[in-house]
Amino acid sequence: MSRQIGLWIDHKRVVMLTISEQGENLQKIESGIKKHIHYRGATHPHTPYSAQYQQGDDQLDRQFVEHLNKFYGSVIGLLRGAESVLIFGPGEAKSELKKRIAREKNCVRNIRIETADKMTDRQIAAKVRKHFQEYSSGT
């Protein structure tokens, strides 16, 4: 059974279209991450409590990274056994996911990354279908 998967990703969600002999399956996965605010480099008041602010910021960054790692892990679990994967989206998430996939053994061999703006589910599905039709025909 050959499976081809296209997914649009950002830090908040994934829209994934799986194409196989059984047909197509569209899935959406929410990361549950709220907007991440970077505090690094911000000036903090120089009070006896200022060290606590920095520690809190580091803790928020750590929590954000841990949450992203769980999110990427669940996405990678769905990619296992895929013949090829197209990953596209607007920000850093697509590259971060590709790096995570590369560290996993026996996951996916053929991965393509593209930059794309926000898209509707129908636009995502159409882009994935078109990509794999061209891929199958060798274009």
Long-range contacts (C-beta under 8 A, 24 or more apart in sequence): 1-81, 2-83, 3-81, 3-82, 3-83, 4-82, 4-83, 4-84, 4-85, 4-86, 4-128, 4-132, 4-135, 5-78, 5-79, 5-82, 5-84, 5-85, 5-86, 6-85, 6-86, 6-87, 6-88, 6-124, 6-127, 6-128, 6-131, 6-132, 7-75, 7-85, 7-86, 7-87, 7-88, 8-88, 8-89, 8-116, 8-119, 8-124, 9-75, 9-87, 9-88, 9-89, 9-93, 9-94, 9-97, 10-89, 10-90, 10-91, 10-93, 11-36, 11-68, 11-71, 11-91, 11-92, 11-93, 14-75, 15-121, 15-124, 16-75, 16-78, 17-124, 17-125, 17-128, 17-129, 18-78, 18-82, 19-128, 19-129, 19-132, 24-125, 26-121, 26-125, 27-78, 28-121, 29-71, 29-74, 29-75, 29-78, 31-67, 31-68, 31-71, 32-67, 32-71, 33-64, 33-67, 33-68, 33-71, 36-64, 68-96, 69-100, 72-96, 72-97, 72-100, 73-100, 76-100, 76-101, 76-104, 76-107, 79-107, 79-108, 80-106, 80-107, 80-108, 82-108, 83-110, 84-108, 84-109, 84-110, 84-111, 84-112, 84-132, 84-135, 85-110, 85-111, 85-112, 86-111, 86-112, 86-114, 86-128, 86-131, 86-132, 87-111, 87-112, 87-113, 87-114, 88-113, 88-114, 88-115, 88-116, 88-127, 89-115, 89-116, 90-115, 90-116, 90-117, 90-118
